[in-house]
Amino acid sequence: MHTVRPTLYTLFLCLALSLAFLTAQPARAAGFEGPGVAATVTRAVDVLGAQDDAPCVLEGHLVEKLPRRKHRYQFEDHSGQVVVEIDNKIFDQLTVTPKDKVRLQGHVDWNRKRPNEVEVDSITIIGPITAKDMPEIANTPQKPAPVRR
């Protein structure tokens, strides 16, 4: 029986295609863009007023896992906080801590009984969080109390 051995060129081609596939940005969903279509939500504070299924790309950090709420996390960026739903399969082999700045891509999920949430389709670690990633309220310097004499 004759064994087929891949050539060096074939192995290099497979490696190059794999690398290109892994580093490519996720493609935007195809569809209609124009009047009546929700704009992409990019700030946590805007999620609360967005329409159902509006596309969403948020950058900030996960603060905590919410107790007694399956797959729900508190997300925070410079504008404020919002609840996000991240299934375990989205995390895959990724370990995320509150000190990691992440990019969440997904869509707004409207609920009659609760404030809007974000259903996350993908998560990417960008790097460590900085002071710019904290809410604006925390970044504003506090006035010192007046001194009484």
Disulfide bonds with the S-S distance in Angstrom:
none
